[in-house]
Every structure is written in structure tokens, then in C-alpha cells.
């Protein structure tokens, strides 16, 4: 099992042992609870491991090639994978065609956006496993309809609105959607004009997140961290173009790139009204860009779902409900901060400690709602069962720290402080080592 996890890690996906066990359990028993495995013998378990591995490989390739979600930081809803693995196995290891494939992906994307498996993971996974039971060649369409209907029972309306793009930080659930849109909806590189597609970048290549309005420029004008790191202020660029754009004012660089590669800026759903490029009109820029993002996302998701979903009478009369965005504090601001946290995580694992979870969603046990996003967290402690939950929170505001404290976490506001704690209290080493951030 560790060999399989190592294989996926080399491909850029960091899964845990219990996640792989969930997949094996779903494939072998069709259940979410681990108690279902109590009567499974060693031979059946090994066969289940091999079957789950093949299914996971297919799903990772499918999600990367069709949705562009090709590495761990944009790979959301990982507990949807056991369900999808079970579905594939029942279907003989593959989907029948484009329509079925796209409807399955439509369901998967929405599990990311609405946190289908945050909170009561096992109960919801069991509900969804029951919905697909018997998804043979003659019943695949009905099984997918039941799955999507389970989502609708929670959300009622799966159409996205402008307000859904009103969140902030890299930990927001709409961050992977923005990345996906960049990869699959023909967004073009500002420098060369080339499409930022999978075949251009390669499986292990990564786009860099870019603040359309530079952070320093906005902070100078009094905008808050939440406003500066709004999802609608993010886009993705190649490293070369990101360095070229640097921290310049949009009023300077947008006309320059528009002249060099006409239409490339607009392909990122950026308003082309020059008045909206001025820092004093930043709020109006965000409002307009959210509209463009919502329309593009809905168009793409509608195409995914259109495979075999009939048009129902009166569908055009449905009134879409404007959802108020529930602000979830916390989350990483940029690639530099993420790199610091990854180095901190690697430092811990090299010392035999378990890996922490980046952008960990801290969930209210009573409501199942996300109350904060912790930059790097060990929810079971660094010594599972023996130490309290631990988190590293870099440049977070008081509401994140308060949420972590109320949940029983011991938190540190820098990687260096965390390392000192580990050395002195967990590893019982002398504090003589110079620690890099």
C-alpha cells in the first residue's frame, strides 16, 4: 500500500493510507464503514488493492486530462474518489462514452464546490454508494442521476452565481475551479498567446497564481487581506509571463500585453473596460469579473451535464437564488507562502513524523460547516493519540487563530516556531539547529 502511495506522490498527489483503505473498502464491499472489511480475507484484500489502484490511476488521468486538475493543490474532493472507483469497477473498469464520462465529472466538480464530503464523510459516502449500487451497463444513467439528485437535495440549485466567486485565498473551494477553467477553457498565455492547455504544459507542470492587482498596490490603498486575496483577483500564468508582469499596475501592463497578444487578457475573464483597471476602481473590477467567471463556469458545467440529461418542461422559468457567500477565514495567499509551508511539512516528515495537511478545512462538528482554513495542520497531532492537534498559521488574522484555539489546536505563527516546538517537545532535541523558513 505504501508503494502505491509513493507512486502517486511522485506524480504530484499526496494521499494518506486511510484514503487508500477507503478506496479498497468501497471497491470490495461497496460500503464506507471500515467494519465492512472484517470478514474480508487476505487474498480478496490484495485483489481489492490491485483493482482500486487501477481505478484510481484511470480516475487521476481522467480528471487531469479532462478537467486539468493535475496536482495535489488543485485536486479537491478526494473522498469522491472511492465512490468513483466503485462506480468504475461495477462498469467493468471504464465508462461507456463521452456523455457518461462528462456527467460523472460534472458530479465530481460539484462535490468540490459544495464540500460534499466535508464533515459527515462516512454517512454521505454510504448514501452515494447506495445510489450507484448496481450501476451496470443498463443502469449507468440512472445511477448518475441519483448521485446528482443527492447533491440537489443539499444545494437545491447547482447553477453558480456571481456571489459564489466572492471568496478569497488559495484554500477556497472555488480556487480549483478557477484553475480548471484556465486549463480547459482556452485561456491563453499573455506573453506568447499560446493556450494554457494540458498538452502545452505537461502533466507535472504547474501554472503560477497571479494577483491581477498586485498585493502591495492594494495594501497601500487600505484594502484588507481578504479583499486583496479575492478569488476574482487571481488568475494563472506561466512562470515566464508571471515574472514579466511582476508587480506592475494593471493600467500599465494590460495595454502592453493586449497589444502584443490581442484577446489573451480577455481569455482569463478579465473585464476589458480600462476604467476597471485603475486601483481606485478595484471593487468594481471584482464585481464585473465575478459575473464573467460565473457565466463561463456555468457554460462549461452545463456542457458537462448535457450528455444525457433531458431538458425538462419549464426549465427556462427556474429562478436562480442568489447565495450569500459564507466567509471562511484563513488560507494561503500565494505560491511563496505555500512553498514555505511545504518545506516545513517536508522537514517534519524527514524526522519520522506524519505529514500535515495543507489548507485543512476545520469543520464544526455540530453543523458540518467549515469555520476556518488552517494553512498546515495535524488534526490528530504529531504523535497520534498522544499529542494535541497542531497547526502552522502564517500571517493569519485573529479569527483563524481563535477558531484553531477553540478546536483544541496548538498553533504556531511561523514555520521556525513550529520547528522549535517539534525539536524541544516532540523529539526532545537541543535547540541548537539553525532553522530556515
C-alpha positions in Angstrom: 0.0 0.0 0.0 2.9 2.4 0.8 4.3 1.6 -2.6 1.1 2.7 -4.3 1.1 5.9 -2.2 4.7 6.6 -3.2 3.9 6.1 -6.9 1.1 8.8 -6.7 3.3 11.1 -4.7 5.9 11.1 -7.5 3.1 12.1 -9.8 2.2 15.1 -7.5 -0.6 13.6 -5.4 -0.2 13.2 -1.7 -2.7 10.7 -0.4 -2.9 9.0 3.0 -3.2 5.4 4.0 -6.7 5.7 5.3 -7.8 7.3 2.0 -6.4 4.3 0.1 -8.2 2.0 2.6 -11.4 3.8 1.8 -11.0 3.1 -1.8 -10.3 -0.6 -1.2 -13.3 -0.9 1.1 -15.6 0.7 -1.4 -14.3 -1.5 -4.3 -14.5 -4.7 -2.3 -17.6 -4.2 -0.1 -19.5 -1.3 -1.6 -19.5 0.3 1.9 -18.0 3.3 3.6 -17.6 2.0 7.1 -14.4 0.0 7.7 -16.3 -2.5 9.8 -17.5 -3.9 6.4 -13.9 -5.3 5.9 -14.0 -7.5 9.0 -14.7 -10.7 7.1 -12.5 -9.9 4.0 -9.6 -12.4 3.7 -6.1 -11.6 2.7 -6.4 -12.8 -0.9 -9.6 -10.7 -1.5 -8.0 -7.7 0.1 -4.9 -7.9 -2.1 -7.1 -8.3 -5.2 -9.1 -5.3 -4.0 -5.9 -3.3 -3.6 -4.9 -4.0 -7.2 -8.4 -3.3 -8.5 -8.5 0.0 -6.6 -5.1 1.0 -7.8 -6.2 0.5 -11.5 -9.4 2.5 -10.9 -7.6 5.4 -9.1 -5.0 5.5 -11.9 -7.8 5.9 -14.5 -9.6 8.5 -12.5 -6.5 10.6 -11.9 -5.7 10.5 -15.6 -9.3 11.3 -16.5 -9.6 14.3 -14.1 -6.2 15.6 -15.2 -6.8 15.3 -18.9 -10.4 16.5 -19.0 -10.5 19.0 -16.1 -6.8 20.0 -15.9 -6.7 19.2 -12.2 -3.3 17.6 -12.4 -1.6 18.1 -9.0 -2.4 17.8 -5.3 -3.1 21.5 -4.5 -6.0 21.7 -7.0 -7.2 18.1 -6.6 -10.3 18.6 -4.5 -12.9 16.2 -3.0 -10.6 13.3 -2.6 -13.3 11.3 -0.8 -15.3 11.3 -4.0 -12.7 9.0 -5.5 -13.7 5.9 -3.5 -17.2 6.4 -4.9 -15.9 6.9 -8.4 -13.7 3.8 -8.1 -16.7 1.7 -7.1 -18.6 3.1 -10.0 -15.8 2.2 -12.5 -15.4 -1.3 -11.1 -19.1 -2.0 -11.4 -18.9 -0.8 -15.0 -16.0 -3.2 -15.9 -13.3 -0.6 -15.2 -14.4 2.1 -17.7 -17.1 4.4 -18.7 -19.1 3.8 -21.9 -18.5 7.1 -23.7 -18.2 10.8 -23.6 -21.7 11.5 -22.2 -21.3 9.2 -19.3 -17.8 10.4 -18.6 -18.8 14.0 -18.5 -21.8 13.5 -16.3 -19.6 11.7 -13.8 -17.1 14.6 -13.9 -20.0 17.1 -13.6 -20.9 15.4 -10.3 -17.3 15.3 -9.2 -16.8 19.1 -9.7 -19.8 19.9 -7.7 -18.6 17.7 -4.8 -15.6 20.0 -4.7 -17.6 23.3 -4.9 -20.1 22.4 -2.2 -17.9 20.2 0.1 -19.9 17.1 -0.3 -17.6 15.0 1.9 -16.5 17.6 4.5 -18.0 16.8 7.9 -20.0 13.6 7.9 -17.8 11.8 5.3 -18.9 8.2 6.0 -22.7 8.8 6.1 -22.7 10.8 2.9 -20.3 8.3 1.2 -22.6 5.5 2.2 -25.6 7.4 0.8 -23.9 7.9 -2.5 -22.6 4.3 -2.7 -26.2 3.1 -2.3 -27.2 5.4 -5.1 -24.8 3.7 -7.6 -25.2 0.2 -6.5 -26.0 -1.9 -9.5 -24.6 0.6 -12.0 -24.3 -1.9 -14.7 -24.3 -1.2 -18.4 -28.1 -0.9 -18.4 -28.3 1.4 -15.3 -25.4 3.8 -15.5 -27.6 6.8 -16.5 -30.0 6.2 -13.6 -27.1 5.8 -11.1 -25.5 9.1 -12.2 -29.0 10.8 -12.0 -29.4 9.5 -8.4 -25.9 10.8 -7.5 -26.6 14.3 -8.9 -30.0 14.3 -7.2 -28.3 13.6 -3.8 -26.3 16.9 -4.4 -29.5 18.8 -5.3 -31.1 17.7 -2.0 -28.4 19.7 -0.2 -28.0 22.6 -2.7 -31.3 22.7 -4.5 -29.7 24.8 -7.2 -26.4 23.8 -8.7 -26.1 26.8 -11.0 -23.3 29.2 -10.0 -23.9 32.8 -9.2 -21.6 35.9 -9.1 -21.5 35.7 -5.3 -20.1 32.2 -5.4 -16.9 33.7 -6.7 -16.8 36.1 -3.7 -14.5 34.1 -1.5 -10.8 34.6 -1.0 -7.5 32.7 -0.6 -6.0 29.6 -2.2 -7.8 27.4 0.2 -11.2 28.5 -1.1 -13.1 25.7 -2.9 -13.5 27.8 -6.0 -9.8 28.1 -6.4 -9.6 24.6 -8.1 -12.5 25.7 -10.3 -10.6 28.8 -11.5 -7.5 26.7 -12.2 -9.7 24.2 -14.1 -11.3 26.9 -16.2 -7.8 28.2 -17.1 -6.7 24.8 -18.2 -9.7 23.7 -20.3 -11.5 26.8 -21.5 -8.8 28.1 -23.9 -7.2 30.7 -21.6 -4.1 32.0 -23.4 -0.7 33.0 -22.2 -0.3 36.8 -22.2 3.3 36.6 -23.4 3.1 34.1 -26.3 -0.6 33.9 -27.0 -0.5 30.1 -26.7 -3.3 28.3 -25.0 -2.6 27.1 -21.5 -3.7 23.5 -22.2 -2.6 20.2 -20.7 -0.5 19.2 -23.8 1.3 22.5 -23.7 2.3 22.4 -20.0 2.9 18.7 -19.4 1.4 16.5 -16.6 3.8 17.7 -13.9 4.0 21.4 -14.9 2.2 24.0 -12.8 0.8 27.3 -13.5 1.6 30.1 -11.1 -1.1 32.0 -9.3 -1.0 35.7 -10.2 -2.7 38.7 -8.4 -4.1 40.8 -11.3 -3.9 43.8 -9.0 -0.6 43.4 -7.1 -0.9 42.9 -3.3 1.4 45.8 -2.4 -0.5 48.2 -4.6 -3.8 47.3 -2.9 -2.4 47.2 0.7 -1.1 50.8 0.1 -4.6 51.8 -0.6 -6.0 50.3 2.5 -7.6 47.1 1.2 -7.9 44.2 3.7 -6.1 40.9 3.3 -9.5 39.3 2.4 -10.1 41.8 -0.4 -6.5 41.6 -1.7 -6.7 37.8 -2.0 -10.1 37.6 -3.5 -10.6 34.7 -5.9 -11.7 37.3 -8.5 -8.2 38.9 -8.2 -6.5 35.6 -9.1 -5.5 34.2 -12.5 -2.9 31.7 -13.6 0.1 32.4 -15.7 3.3 30.6 -16.8 6.3 31.3 -14.7 7.9 33.3 -17.5 4.9 35.6 -18.0 4.3 35.9 -14.3 7.9 37.2 -13.8 7.4 39.6 -16.7 4.2 41.0 -15.4 5.7 41.2 -11.9 4.0 43.7 -9.5 3.1 46.3 -12.1 -0.1 48.3 -12.1 -2.8 46.8 -14.4 -3.2 50.2 -16.1 0.4 49.7 -17.3 0.7 46.0 -18.2 -2.7 45.2 -19.6 -2.5 47.5 -22.6 1.0 46.3 -23.2 0.0 42.6 -23.4 -3.2 43.3 -25.2 -1.2 44.9 -28.0 1.3 42.0 -28.1 -1.3 39.2 -27.9 -4.8 40.6 -28.7 -7.5 38.8 -26.8 -5.2 36.9 -24.4 -6.1 39.1 -21.4 -9.9 38.7 -22.0 -9.5 34.9 -22.3 -8.9 35.0 -18.5 -12.3 36.5 -18.0 -10.8 39.9 -17.1 -13.0 43.0 -17.8 -11.7 45.0 -20.8 -13.0 48.3 -19.6 -9.8 50.4 -18.9 -11.6 52.3 -16.2 -11.8 49.0 -14.2 -8.0 48.6 -14.3 -7.5 51.6 -12.1 -6.7 50.7 -8.4 -9.4 53.1 -7.2 -12.0 51.0 -9.1 -10.8 47.7 -7.7 -14.1 46.8 -6.1 -16.0 47.4 -9.3 -13.4 45.3 -11.1 -14.1 42.4 -8.8 -17.8 42.7 -9.2 -17.6 42.6 -13.0 -15.0 39.8 -13.1 -17.3 37.6 -10.8 -20.0 38.0 -13.4 -17.7 36.8 -16.2 -16.3 33.9 -14.2 -19.8 32.7 -13.2 -21.0 32.8 -16.8 -18.0 30.9 -18.1 -18.2 28.3 -15.3 -21.9 27.7 -15.8 -21.4 27.3 -19.6 -18.8 24.7 -19.1 -20.6 22.8 -16.4 -23.8 22.8 -18.5 -21.9 21.2 -21.3 -20.5 18.6 -18.9 -24.0 17.8 -17.7 -25.7 17.8 -21.1 -24.6 14.3 -22.0 -27.9 12.6 -21.3 -29.9 14.9 -19.1 -33.2 15.7 -20.8 -34.5 19.3 -20.9 -37.4 19.4 -18.6 -40.5 21.4 -19.3 -40.4 24.9 -17.8 -36.7 24.7 -17.2 -36.2 28.2 -18.5 -38.6 29.5 -15.8 -36.4 28.4 -12.9 -35.4 31.4 -10.7 -31.8 31.1 -9.6 -31.3 32.0 -6.0 -28.5 34.5 -5.2 -26.5 32.8 -2.5 -24.7 34.9 0.2 -21.1 33.8 0.4 -20.2 32.4 3.8 -16.8 33.9 4.6 -14.4 31.2 5.7 -11.3 32.8 7.2 -7.8 31.6 6.5 -5.9 30.1 3.6 -2.7 30.6 1.8 -2.2 33.9 -0.1 0.3 32.9 -2.8 2.8 30.4 -4.1 5.6 31.7 -1.9 3.7 31.1 1.3 2.7 27.7 0.0 6.4 26.8 -0.7 7.3 27.8 2.9 4.6 25.5 4.3 5.7 22.6 2.0 9.3 23.0 3.2 8.0 22.9 6.8 6.0 19.8 6.1 8.9 18.0 4.5 11.1 18.9 7.4 8.7 17.1 9.7 8.3 14.0 7.6 12.1 13.7 7.3 12.1 13.3 11.1 9.7 10.4 11.0 6.6 12.5 11.9 3.3 12.2 9.9 2.7 14.6 7.1 0.4 17.6 7.8 -2.5 18.6 5.6 -2.2 21.8 3.6 -5.2 24.1 3.5 -7.0 22.0 6.1 -10.7 22.6 6.4 -11.6 23.0 10.1 -15.2 21.8 10.4 -17.8 22.5 13.1 -18.7 19.1 14.5 -22.3 20.1 15.1 -23.1 21.8 11.8 -20.6 20.2 9.4 -19.8 23.7 8.2 -16.2 24.9 7.5 -15.2 27.5 10.2 -11.7 28.2 9.1 -8.9 27.1 6.7 -5.7 26.2 8.5 -2.5 26.7 6.5 -0.9 23.4 7.6 -2.5 21.1 10.2 -2.0 17.9 12.0 -5.6 17.2 13.3 -4.6 14.0 15.0 -1.4 15.5 16.5 2.2 14.9 15.6 2.1 11.8 17.8 -1.3 10.4 17.0 -3.3 9.7 20.2 -0.5 11.1 22.4 -0.4 14.8 21.5 -2.9 17.6 20.8 -3.8 18.8 17.3 -1.2 21.2 15.8 -1.3 23.9 13.1 1.0 26.4 11.4 -0.8 29.6 10.7 1.3 32.1 8.6 0.1 35.8 8.7 -3.4 34.8 9.6 -5.9 37.1 11.3 -7.3 36.7 14.8 -10.5 34.8 13.7 -8.4 32.0 12.3 -6.3 31.7 15.4 -9.4 31.8 17.6 -11.1 29.0 15.6 -8.0 26.9 15.9 -7.7 27.5 19.6 -11.4 26.7 20.2 -11.0 23.4 18.3 -8.1 22.4 20.7 -5.2 23.2 18.4 -1.8 24.3 19.5 -0.8 26.7 16.7 2.4 28.5 15.6 2.6 31.6 13.6 5.8 30.7 11.7 7.5 27.5 10.5 10.5 28.3 12.6 8.4 28.5 15.8 6.8 25.1 14.9 10.2 23.6 14.3 11.5 24.7 17.7 8.4 23.1 19.3 9.0 19.9 17.5 12.7 19.7 18.4 12.2 20.6 22.1 8.9 18.9 23.0 8.3 16.1 20.4 11.8 15.0 19.5 13.5 16.2 22.8 16.5 17.6 21.0 18.6 20.5 22.0 17.7 23.8 20.3 21.0 24.3 18.6 19.9 23.9 15.0 19.5 27.0 12.7 16.1 26.7 11.1 15.3 28.1 7.7 11.9 29.4 6.9 
